[in-house]
Amino acid sequence: MTMQAGALNRRIRIERRLEGEDAAGQPQEAWDPTPVAEVWANVKGATGMASIRQTSPQDNVAASVNSYSIRIRYREGIDDGMRVVLSGVPFDIKQVRMDYAGREWTDLVCEQGGNDG
């Protein structure tokens, strides 16, 4: 069973965090302007699955976090340190699920509203 092109109806960009340090010796906090990939995807939100999460223990501030499943054609080289950008909105990649048997799809389990996503 092959993946239908019509189901892939959203254009996304996959980005990685820059490595290294800034002039003060602190870790980089920026995203690489050159994307890992720009691909077509199918984006599904988990209806009714938004959760409230505390952003950090010392802040005692809650943030609404929404979960999404973003399916793309089979692609290796994506990991949970990357993010997806859809229409200018960032989504943190939390898990990557691969179709190793059929090599047809890769699912990116993402959250929006937490840190960079």
N, C-alpha and C positions, 0 to 999 in steps of 0.2 A: 504494500500500500504506500503510494507516494504522497508527499505533502502537496496539497493543492495551493497553487500560487495565489488564488483569490482570497484565501484565508490570511495571507500575509499583507495586511492593508495599512500598516503604519511604518513610517521610516524612522529608524532609531540610530543613535550614535553610541558606540561603546567606547568609554574612556578609561585610561589608567592614571593613577597618581604619579606625579613626578618624583623621582628619587633624588636623594642628595640633600645638601644643606644650603641654607641661605647665607648671606654675608656674615650674620651673627653666629653661625654654627648651629642654628636650629633646623630641625627636619623641615623639608619643603611641605607646604600645606596647599599646593596648587595642583591642578589637573593638567595633564599634557594637552596642549592645543591640537596635536596631531592625533586623531582618533585611532583606536585599535581597529575599528571597522565601522562602516555605515551600511546597514542592512535593512531589509524588509522584515517585519515582525507581526505577530498576532499578540495583542495585549489583552489580558483578562484580569479584572479586579475581583477580589474575593468579596462577594456581596455580604454585607453585614459583619465583616471580619476586622473592621478597624479596631485598633486597640489603643489604649492610653498607656504611655510608657514614661517613666521618670527619666529625664535627660541626663541627670547626674545626681549622685547622692547629696552633694553639697548645695546644689541649686534648689533642690526640692521643687522643681518645675516639671510639670507633665506636658507631654507633646502627643498629639494624635498621630498615629502611625498606620498607614494603609498598606496592605499586602497585595502584590500583583504577581502574575505569572506571565512572563514574556517569552513566547516561543519563536525561535528563528530556525533557519536551516542548520543542519549539523555543522558545527564549527568548533575546532579545538583552540586552545590558547586563551580561553576566558576563565577568570577566577573570581573569587568572592572579595577581592580587594579592588575591583573595578566598579564602574557605575554605568548606567544607561541614561541617556538624555533623550527625552521624547518631547518635541515641541518646546524646547527650552527648559523643561522640568527635569531635574535629576532624580534618579531612583538608585538607591544602594543595592548592589547585587549581594544577596545573603547566601545564596547557594546556586550551584550550577549542576544541572542534571542532564546527562548525555544519553542518547539512544545508541549505545555501543553495538547492539545487535543489528539494527537496521541502518544505522548511520544516516537517519533522515532528519532528526531534529535535535535541538539543544534548548532546554528550558532554563530560563533565568528567573529564579525566585527572588523578587525584589521588594524593597520597602520604600515608601515615599513619606517624608515628613519627619524622619529621625534626625540623622546627621546631615550628610551632603545630599540625601535623597528625600 
